[in-house]
Each structure stands twice: as C-alpha cells, then as structure tokens.
Amino acid sequence: MNLSSENSLFIVALLLLISILAGKTSFKFGIPTLLLFLLIGMLAGSQAIGVIHFEDAKLAQLIGIISLCFILFSGGLDTDWHSVRPALWHGVSLSTIGVLVTAISVGIFAYQVTNFNLYEALLLGAIVSSTDAAAVFSILRSKNLSLKGNLRPMLELESGSNDPMAYVLMLAFLNMVINPQVEASGILVLFIRQMVVGALGGVFFARFSKFVINRIKLDLEGLYPALVIALALLTFSATDLLGGNGFLAVYLCAIYLGNQDFIHKNTIVKMFDGLAWLMQIVLFLTLGLLVLPWQIVQVANVGLLIALFVMLVARPLGVFVALSFFRLSNRKRLFISWVGLRGAVPIVFATYPLLAGIEKASMIFNIVFFITLTSLLLQGSSCFFVARVLKVVLPAKIKPRLPLNVFFSETAKTVIDEVVLSASDWAVGKKIVDLQFPHQAIIAIIKRKGTFIIPNGSTELAAGDKLIILSDTAENIRAAHRSLGLAADTVHIPDFFS
C-alpha cells in the first residue's frame, strides 16, 4: 500500500485505537496487553496484511530510546520512596548482580546450542538479561494483585533500574564482537563511567529540574508538562553526551521529583502516566512492524530452547544469587524469578547489533524477539496463578478495598483547621510549593478580600489570607502550622464561610 501523508495518519490512528481497545479486553482472555501490541504491529507489517512497510532499524531504535525515557520517567514519578526504601538493596542487587549472572549464564548456554562464537553468545545474553518495567507492571496492576511484604516495591525498583546494567553489558559485548582484541580494563572503565556519570547526572538534573519548575513563571498551566518533558529529554541526552547512562539518570531524576513538591505536580504525574502508556503502545507497535514473521519461525527451535532456559534456569539463578545476601523465603524468590518478564527493552537493545552491521545481527534480533513473545505469553499469562500457588498474595480479607492513595487523597481528609496570616508571618509572600507542607495535609481553599481562591503550588500567600487546611490527623495539622512558621495551635473546626 502506498502511503500518503493523509492516509498514513489514518492508519496510525487506527492502529492506536485497535491497540487500546484490544488492551481493554485482553485480560478477559488471559492475554498480556503488551503482547497484543506486538502482534498488532506484526500483522500490520509487510509480511502479513502489508499495510505498512517498515524496515528502518535506526528509526525504530530512536523511537525505542525516546519511549523508554518516558516510560522510565513515569515509573520514577510513581515510585514512593518510603515504600521502596526497605527493598532498596534487594532491588540494587537484582538489577546488578542478578542481571550479570543472567547474562553470563544465557551466553554460555547460547554458545552451546547455536553457531555463535562466545562473544556473540554473551551479547545475546546481555540483551535479554533485564526485565521490562512496562511488561511487569502492566501485568501486576491489571487485576490489582496485592503481594505480601515488599515484593511489589522490590519488583518495581528492579524493573526500573536494571536496564542500565543490561545496556552497559550489551555495549561491552558488542565492542568485543566488533573488536575481539579489546582489553577487559576498557570494559571495566566503560561500566564505571556509565554508572557513576549516570548517577551523578540523575542527581544533578533532579535538583535542577525542581528548581526550574518551581522558579520559572509560565503564563499557561499547560506549558508545565511540556517543560517537564523537555527536562526529562535533557536529562537523558546531556548525561549520554557526558558518557553516562541516560536511562539511569532519567529514572533517578524522576524518583527524586516524584517524592518532592513542585508546581502542578498532580497534573504532570497524570500526564506522564498517560504518555507512558502511549509510548508503550507506539514502541511495541513499531517493534512489531520491524520484525519479519517468517524469520521468527526460522529461529523457533533454538529460540524456544533459549527462552525456556532464561525462564527456568538463568533468571532463577540470577535471582537466587542476587538475593543470597538477604533473608527471604524461597517462595518469594521463586515468584520474583517468574515475574522476570522480557519486553520492549531487549528488542530495542537488539537493534544495536543490527546498526553495527555484525554478521549474526539478524539472527540475534529474531531470537530476542522470539524470547520476548514467549516470555509475555507464558510468564505474563500465568503470574496470577503462580502467585497463588506460591502463596505470596495477600488474603482477600486484608486486601485494601481501594488503592492506598484514595485514603490520602485530597478528597479524603478527616481533620479541618483554619489559619489567618498576619503581615509579620513567615509564610507571607512565599509560594505554597516552597513551604514543604506535610504530604498528608493540603491548603484546600483561601479566602482573600472576600473572594475564594483554589490554590496550587505557585500560589503566593498574602497578609490577611484565611486558609482552610485539611488533613487526616491533628499531628499533620500541627506540622502544617510549623511549615507556615506558626505555633502548633490547637486544631479546631472553623466557621470558614462566615
């Protein structure tokens, strides 16, 4: 089909609509949503119904990198540091030691069952060594699966932070394939530079981003999400230019911002959640278009062998080694092993050998694609069943009936207080976002000179303002008083509208 500018836009819109509708109904039949996005892309490609002819690996890689930036940034914004902190070192160990063990074990196995040389086999192992955050949490959140202990934050942290390790290993082994004479010291230097510069870049741009968002005065509220998009892309690209890992920088930057106060935070977080889903759809559709189905069939035998090895041997081995330093039941380790879904990230990484022009690049790409399909189909479809068999699901009687954020939302406060600011008060002339208000307290409304104002983070407080403060406990109200520079007076029910 010859595509013009007009009908290509129609086809893109149609594919997005089909993907969204398919995702809505997929779990009624036990099919992971992201798998459907891949299959829809494959069906629309040149080897199926032939709607779109797409063979540009470089463009697919660019789309993949941009999409991963937004997916990781959205995941970081949604990460509650207080819930993740108890599982911090578990997640760090899984995303470093676990990835390394998985990569090496898959590489050694692939060397035995394929005609790859050792470096090519290790490159394949590195590409499939990380789990996919989009795949993991589209599965876990689809039916609100409540897991025991800190399993969920552990999986969240691992999925969001193990891509940098896999990326560094992929680059290292790709260099060894291209130049077998490369020294191990060079690989070590690459790893250290990527991780250290990536971490420093994430910390720097996190603080820089918060400063810019809260200090810049934009006339339109809708420009603030655009500003944060620019800052997220700047974080990745600037860190990458300095030789650091941009994926790590983006994720760390987002975690910091997600646990800080900044202007229009709720709007920006919701926007990025929707944008991340859009990027997942676009990414999986693009990767589906890139693959040739008949080539996938050709590697099915060896692909299935390696896929089963990854799921049943390499991933569990990586998990058990990485978590050997911690007290954790074997049932939980087994569940973590099974939820190690492969998704878009390995396929994006598999485009690097294609662009480098190495001899076995096409076969590596097709095997990686087959492993991803198998992982999404087998592991993705059975996560709920495995969780129940291993008894890591919270009993129904103690599951929260509503998401936790409902109990701390702006519409679910139980204590109310009234404060009137005088000209000498510390908070006068300051923006609400700079007050460091307790997270469970809000200024719901301000009465100023006979008018009512619904405030946001950029609202400046003025002398004579009458503030209505809502929270869930009297202690948080007192903390709000301290944030305003006032004495922690007795909380009372105000006659606010008099």
KETI-23353 format. One record per residue (C-alpha): residue number from 1; x, y, z. Coordinates in Angstrom, 3 decimals. Example, Ala and Ser with C-alpha at 12.3 -4.5 7.8 and 13.67 -1.06 7.14 Angstrom:
 seq        X        Y        Z
   1   12.300   -4.500    7.800
   2   13.670   -1.060    7.140
***
This chain:
 seq        X        Y        Z
   1    0.000    0.000    0.000
   2    1.373    3.437   -0.958
   3    1.033    5.765    1.978
   4    0.405    9.487    1.601
   5    0.626   11.927    4.487
   6   -3.149   11.788    4.901
   7   -3.808    8.056    4.821
   8   -0.680    7.292    6.882
   9   -2.135    9.434    9.672
  10   -5.387    7.493    9.356
  11   -3.558    4.153    9.652
  12   -1.548    5.321   12.680
  13   -4.743    6.476   14.404
  14   -6.452    3.195   13.534
  15   -3.582    1.108   14.904
  16   -3.568    3.107   18.153
  17   -7.339    2.715   18.514
  18   -7.199   -1.022   17.832
  19   -4.356   -1.415   20.339
  20   -6.206    0.465   23.074
  21   -9.434   -1.469   22.550
  22   -7.515   -4.749   22.401
  23   -5.711   -3.874   25.622
  24   -9.034   -3.203   27.364
  25  -10.336   -6.697   26.674
  26   -7.116   -8.729   26.542
  27   -7.041   -9.898   30.144
  28  -10.532  -11.332   29.956
  29   -8.854  -13.995   27.825
  30   -5.635  -14.125   29.855
  31   -3.509  -12.442   27.164
  32   -0.975   -9.790   28.284
  33   -1.745   -6.377   26.806
  34    1.763   -5.651   25.549
  35    1.862   -8.944   23.668
  36   -1.191   -7.841   21.701
  37    0.526   -4.562   20.795
  38    3.441   -6.548   19.349
  39    1.141   -8.884   17.426
  40   -0.901   -5.999   16.005
  41    2.326   -4.411   14.750
  42    3.394   -7.715   13.172
  43    0.011   -8.141   11.468
  44    0.166   -4.622   10.026
  45    3.666   -5.182    8.668
  46    4.826   -6.013    5.196
  47    4.895   -9.798    5.747
  48    1.305  -10.039    6.914
  49   -1.525   -7.890    5.544
  50    1.036   -5.458    4.154
  51   -0.486   -2.188    5.384
  52    2.883   -0.699    6.375
  53    6.352   -1.400    5.003
  54    8.840   -0.594    7.761
  55   12.470   -1.722    7.761
  56   14.268    1.234    9.373
  57   16.116   -0.182   12.403
  58   17.696    3.190   13.163
  59   14.314    4.925   13.393
  60   12.968    2.033   15.487
  61   15.917    2.425   17.843
  62   15.299    6.182   18.149
  63   11.603    5.595   18.866
  64   12.637    2.952   21.407
  65   15.068    5.241   23.245
  66   12.585    8.124   23.427
  67    9.800    5.782   24.544
  68   11.971    4.200   27.236
  69   12.859    7.671   28.548
  70    9.193    8.476   29.108
  71    8.325    5.015   30.450
  72   11.176    5.134   32.992
  73   10.414    8.742   33.909
  74    6.755    7.939   34.532
  75    7.735    4.885   36.589
  76   10.086    7.007   38.679
  77    7.425    9.658   39.317
  78    5.061    6.945   40.607
  79    7.680    5.404   42.898
  80    7.024    6.062   46.589
  81   10.451    6.293   48.203
  82    9.099    5.320   51.622
  83    7.751    2.014   50.289
  84   10.805    1.332   48.123
  85   13.458    2.138   50.735
  86   13.084   -1.144   52.708
  87   13.676   -3.053   49.453
  88   16.416   -0.748   48.150
  89   19.380   -3.098   48.438
  90   17.327   -6.064   47.263
  91   16.469   -4.126   44.114
  92   20.039   -2.893   43.613
  93   21.387   -6.422   43.931
  94   18.809   -7.794   41.489
  95   19.490   -5.033   38.949
  96   23.279   -5.527   39.032
  97   24.363   -8.976   40.250
  98   21.149  -10.609   39.036
  99   21.496   -9.092   35.559
 100   25.177  -10.064   35.337
 101   24.545  -13.697   36.362
 102   21.607  -13.954   33.957
 103   23.602  -12.503   31.058
 104   26.593  -14.803   31.534
 105   24.533  -17.972   32.059
 106   22.368  -17.287   28.977
 107   25.507  -16.505   26.988
 108   27.178  -19.776   27.933
 109   24.021  -21.761   27.115
 110   23.558  -19.970   23.770
 111   27.179  -20.749   22.925
 112   26.394  -24.446   23.351
 113   23.157  -24.567   21.318
 114   23.896  -22.106   18.467
 115   26.690  -21.461   15.992
 116   27.546  -18.174   17.728
 117   31.079  -17.571   18.930
 118   31.477  -16.845   22.644
 119   31.296  -13.056   22.347
 120   28.190  -13.203   20.126
 121   26.528  -15.582   22.590
 122   27.380  -13.284   25.527
 123   25.981  -10.346   23.548
 124   22.690  -12.233   23.203
 125   22.748  -12.983   26.927
 126   23.308   -9.315   27.787
 127   20.460   -8.175   25.546
 128   17.891  -10.429   27.273
 129   19.284  -10.040   30.800
 130   16.984   -7.294   32.093
 131   13.306   -7.385   32.935
 132   10.867   -4.904   31.429
 133    9.123   -2.382   33.690
 134    6.262   -1.818   31.241
 135    5.603   -5.543   30.937
 136    5.900   -6.289   34.667
 137    3.543   -3.600   35.856
 138    1.001   -3.859   33.090
 139    0.620   -7.410   34.422
 140    0.659   -6.690   38.158
 141   -1.638   -3.667   38.015
 142   -4.173   -5.088   35.600
 143   -6.050   -7.027   38.288
 144   -4.738   -5.119   41.311
 145   -2.737   -8.111   42.549
 146   -1.803   -7.467   46.190
 147    1.504   -9.108   47.128
 148    2.901   -9.895   50.553
 149    5.718   -7.944   52.174
 150    7.866   -5.734   49.981
 151    7.591   -7.891   46.857
 152    5.873   -5.232   44.808
 153    8.304   -2.355   45.519
 154   11.192   -4.778   45.021
 155    9.922   -5.757   41.568
 156    9.174   -2.120   40.776
 157   12.661   -0.985   41.701
 158   14.355   -3.849   39.873
 159   12.340   -3.381   36.686
 160   13.001    0.335   36.598
 161   16.709    0.167   37.422
 162   18.105   -2.940   35.697
 163   18.045   -1.550   32.143
 164   21.264    0.494   32.685
 165   23.228   -2.621   33.724
 166   21.957   -4.584   30.722
 167   22.721   -1.623   28.440
 168   26.329   -1.412   29.646
 169   26.816   -5.175   29.263
 170   25.285   -5.037   25.788
 171   27.668   -2.242   24.716
 172   30.641   -4.056   26.238
 173   29.999   -7.386   24.492
 174   29.097   -5.611   21.228
 175   32.514   -3.936   21.329
 176   34.112   -7.329   21.944
 177   32.287   -8.798   18.925
 178   33.430   -5.925   16.713
 179   36.946   -5.848   18.155
 180   37.881   -9.153   19.853
 181   41.215   -7.643   20.924
 182   39.577   -5.145   23.277
 183   41.007   -5.302   26.797
 184   38.942   -6.146   29.855
 185   40.175   -2.961   31.547
 186   38.412   -0.926   28.855
 187   35.151   -2.712   29.587
 188   35.542   -2.008   33.305
 189   36.216    1.685   32.628
 190   33.109    1.840   30.417
 191   30.988    0.267   33.147
 192   32.245    2.583   35.895
 193   31.877    5.704   33.738
 194   28.360    4.788   32.636
 195   27.142    4.105   36.171
 196   28.925    6.921   38.030
 197   28.219    9.651   35.481
 198   24.669    8.340   35.072
 199   24.017    8.520   38.821
 200   25.589   11.971   39.177
 201   23.676   13.203   36.141
 202   20.417   11.936   37.621
 203   21.039   13.690   40.955
 204   22.128   16.951   39.323
 205   19.251   17.160   36.860
 206   16.756   16.139   39.556
 207   17.669   19.170   41.667
 208   17.991   21.377   38.589
 209   14.564   20.298   37.332
 210   12.864   21.004   40.643
 211   14.485   24.450   40.784
 212   13.421   25.307   37.218
 213    9.825   24.058   37.629
 214    9.275   25.975   40.855
 215   11.072   29.183   39.857
 216   10.027   29.723   36.264
 217    6.756   31.611   35.827
 218    4.819   30.351   32.823
 219    1.637   32.137   31.816
 220   -0.189   28.940   30.849
 221   -0.584   25.898   33.118
 222   -0.441   23.632   30.061
 223    3.178   24.629   29.463
 224    4.389   22.997   32.671
 225    4.005   19.397   31.400
 226    5.835   20.462   28.226
 227    8.596   21.905   30.414
 228    8.974   18.612   32.309
 229    9.094   16.660   29.025
 230   11.952   18.914   27.909
 231   13.757   18.416   31.228
 232   13.388   14.612   31.016
 233   14.862   14.533   27.500
 234   17.604   16.951   28.571
 235   18.487   14.671   31.481
 236   18.921   11.681   29.176
 237   20.737   13.410   26.330
 238   23.106   15.535   28.431
 239   24.087   12.570   30.600
 240   24.634   10.437   27.493
 241   26.823   13.157   25.921
 242   28.987   13.129   29.059
 243   29.484    9.363   28.742
 244   26.976    8.364   31.414
 245   23.953    6.102   31.333
 246   20.993    8.237   30.354
 247   18.409    5.627   31.378
 248   19.769    5.547   34.933
 249   19.832    9.358   35.071
 250   16.223    9.670   33.900
 251   14.982    7.100   36.422
 252   16.828    8.650   39.381
 253   15.716   12.146   38.394
 254   12.081   11.031   38.274
 255   12.243    9.215   41.626
 256   13.554   12.402   43.268
 257   10.905   14.607   41.650
 258    8.136   12.142   42.452
 259    8.918   12.460   46.160
 260    9.240   16.256   46.191
 261    6.738   19.096   45.981
 262    6.639   21.034   42.739
 263    4.135   23.169   40.876
 264    1.233   21.356   39.169
 265    2.597   18.006   40.359
 266   -0.701   16.115   40.149
 267   -1.342   17.328   36.593
 268    2.184   16.422   35.475
 269    2.150   12.950   37.079
 270   -1.197   12.094   35.451
 271    0.001   13.421   32.098
 272    3.140   11.272   32.232
 273    1.101    8.206   33.162
 274   -0.967    8.602   30.001
 275    2.123    9.485   27.956
 276    3.936    6.374   29.201
 277    1.060    4.162   28.044
 278    1.051    5.899   24.669
 279    4.806    5.353   24.371
 280    4.398    1.667   25.266
 281    1.815    1.231   22.517
 282    3.910    3.127   19.954
 283    7.067    1.248   20.945
 284    5.545   -2.228   20.765
 285    3.736   -1.454   17.513
 286    6.979   -0.146   15.980
 287    8.966   -3.187   17.045
 288    6.209   -5.445   15.749
 289    6.372   -3.690   12.366
 290   10.155   -4.129   12.229
 291   10.120   -7.905   12.544
 292    9.560  -10.320    9.672
 293    7.322  -13.178   10.930
 294    8.801  -15.825    8.625
 295   12.259  -15.109   10.052
 296   10.896  -15.593   13.573
 297    9.572  -19.012   12.559
 298   13.028  -19.970   11.268
 299   14.604  -19.491   14.727
 300   11.682  -21.014   16.651
 301   13.536  -24.181   17.733
 302   16.636  -22.512   19.127
 303   14.576  -19.554   20.320
 304   12.323  -21.801   22.374
 305   15.310  -23.566   23.932
 306   16.923  -20.292   24.984
 307   13.591  -18.807   26.132
 308   12.917  -21.800   28.410
 309   16.472  -21.630   29.721
 310   16.033  -17.937   30.531
 311   12.742  -18.537   32.361
 312   13.558  -21.797   34.158
 313   17.317  -21.592   34.784
 314   19.059  -18.268   34.104
 315   16.539  -15.928   35.714
 316   16.051  -18.065   38.852
 317   19.844  -18.481   39.146
 318   20.324  -14.716   38.902
 319   17.609  -14.065   41.482
 320   18.843  -16.645   43.999
 321   22.459  -15.441   43.716
 322   21.477  -11.758   43.959
 323   19.204  -12.339   46.966
 324   21.529  -14.760   48.762
 325   22.666  -11.830   50.941
 326   19.154  -11.274   52.324
 327   16.642  -13.183   54.411
 328   13.812  -14.018   52.050
 329   11.670  -17.108   51.689
 330   12.217  -19.395   48.714
 331    8.575  -18.921   47.714
 332    9.175  -15.188   47.266
 333   12.418  -15.800   45.377
 334   10.625  -18.161   43.025
 335    7.866  -15.645   42.400
 336   10.405  -12.884   41.684
 337   12.083  -15.296   39.274
 338    8.850  -15.980   37.417
 339    7.869  -12.300   37.112
 340   11.101  -11.552   35.230
 341    9.212  -10.699   32.042
 342   11.088   -9.691   28.905
 343    9.509   -6.887   26.900
 344   10.402   -3.999   24.617
 345   13.805   -3.244   26.169
 346   15.605   -6.375   24.868
 347   14.163   -5.788   21.382
 348   15.373   -2.175   21.405
 349   18.814   -3.325   22.560
 350   18.797   -5.916   19.757
 351   18.733   -3.085   17.198
 352   22.270   -2.049   18.214
 353   23.919   -5.130   16.617
 354   21.767   -4.538   13.509
 355   23.070   -0.979   13.158
 356   26.628   -2.082   13.959
 357   26.419   -4.467   10.996
 358   27.802   -7.561   12.724
 359   27.406  -10.867   10.889
 360   24.842  -12.573   13.177
 361   22.842   -9.416   13.970
 362   19.664  -10.528   12.199
 363   19.617  -13.905   13.920
 364   20.235  -12.283   17.322
 365   17.354   -9.866   16.735
 366   14.949  -12.642   15.747
 367   15.909  -14.848   18.713
 368   15.445  -11.917   21.102
 369   12.029  -11.203   19.585
 370   11.018  -14.851   19.981
 371   12.186  -14.872   23.619
 372   10.095  -11.758   24.303
 373    6.990  -13.272   22.739
 374    7.446  -16.483   24.730
 375    8.045  -14.637   27.998
 376    4.982  -12.421   27.616
 377    2.784  -15.341   26.628
 378    3.901  -17.959   29.191
 379    5.002  -15.852   32.160
 380    2.628  -12.961   31.601
 381   -0.428  -15.192   31.364
 382    0.411  -17.210   34.475
 383    1.583  -14.580   37.001
 384   -1.679  -14.669   38.953
 385   -1.759  -18.453   39.060
 386    1.900  -18.677   40.183
 387    1.351  -16.020   42.864
 388   -1.487  -18.025   44.357
 389    0.347  -21.355   44.134
 390    3.357  -19.850   45.920
 391    1.042  -18.138   48.450
 392    2.519  -14.670   48.047
 393   -0.882  -12.998   47.575
 394   -2.487  -11.125   50.451
 395   -5.653  -12.861   51.718
 396   -8.797  -11.247   50.372
 397   -9.972  -10.194   53.841
 398   -6.945   -7.931   54.375
 399   -6.596   -6.565   50.856
 400   -7.255   -2.829   50.702
 401  -10.646   -2.346   49.101
 402   -9.413    0.845   47.456
 403   -5.971    1.932   46.235
 404   -3.887    3.336   49.058
 405   -3.763    6.803   47.539
 406   -7.539    7.126   47.940
 407   -7.121    7.242   51.711
 408   -4.637   10.081   51.406
 409   -6.200   11.905   48.504
 410   -7.370   15.495   48.527
 411  -10.955   14.343   48.965
 412  -10.455   12.016   51.935
 413   -9.366   14.243   54.845
 414  -10.878   13.965   58.318
 415   -9.379   16.946   60.214
 416  -10.020   20.586   59.285
 417   -8.343   23.753   60.549
 418   -8.416   27.489   59.874
 419   -5.408   29.815   59.835
 420   -5.320   33.589   59.291
 421   -1.979   35.049   58.187
 422   -0.770   38.404   59.507
 423    1.703   40.693   57.752
 424    4.554   39.585   60.019
 425    4.120   35.852   59.439
 426    6.998   33.988   57.776
 427    4.833   32.392   55.085
 428    3.572   35.705   53.640
 429    4.963   36.287   50.137
 430    6.037   32.675   49.699
 431    4.713   30.094   47.218
 432    2.887   27.098   48.662
 433    5.321   24.741   46.919
 434    8.198   26.274   48.941
 435    6.552   25.677   52.326
 436    7.426   21.954   52.493
 437    3.930   21.081   53.630
 438    3.438   17.569   55.063
 439    2.239   15.245   52.295
 440   -0.948   14.347   54.184
 441   -2.048   17.969   54.572
 442   -3.342   20.427   51.981
 443   -4.469   24.024   51.760
 444   -7.878   23.373   50.276
 445   -9.040   26.963   49.793
 446   -8.007   30.525   50.562
 447  -10.358   33.378   51.425
 448   -8.766   36.649   50.337
 449  -10.565   40.009   50.475
 450  -13.985   38.437   50.217
 451  -13.120   36.084   47.350
 452  -12.301   32.387   47.394
 453   -9.152   31.028   45.728
 454   -8.450   27.382   44.963
 455   -4.661   27.361   45.350
 456   -1.947   25.432   43.558
 457    1.766   25.138   44.180
 458    2.565   28.502   42.559
 459    0.040   30.471   44.667
 460    1.740   33.133   46.806
 461    0.318   33.683   50.275
 462   -0.598   37.209   51.337
 463   -1.259   39.026   54.620
 464   -4.868   38.608   55.702
 465   -5.324   35.296   53.877
 466   -7.676   32.915   55.655
 467   -6.511   29.353   54.912
 468   -8.584   26.215   55.256
 469   -6.283   23.247   55.918
 470   -7.359   19.617   55.592
 471   -5.516   16.538   56.803
 472   -6.019   13.067   58.214
 473   -4.624   13.672   61.722
 474   -4.256   16.570   64.144
 475   -0.488   15.926   64.209
 476   -0.255   16.646   60.489
 477   -2.218   19.860   61.023
 478    0.360   20.876   63.626
 479    3.114   20.017   61.140
 480    1.346   22.259   58.610
 481    1.376   25.078   61.185
 482    5.130   24.647   61.579
 483    5.555   24.754   57.773
 484    3.754   28.112   57.823
 485    6.054   29.346   60.587
 486    3.225   29.410   63.120
 487    2.874   27.900   66.564
 488    1.220   24.468   66.610
 489   -2.073   25.772   67.993
 490   -4.994   23.613   68.981
 491   -6.830   22.338   65.926
 492  -10.424   23.496   65.670
 493  -13.376   23.295   63.322
 494  -13.633   26.706   61.620
 495  -16.658   28.795   60.792
 496  -14.936   29.396   57.480
 497  -17.766   30.750   55.369
 498  -18.962   33.389   57.846
***
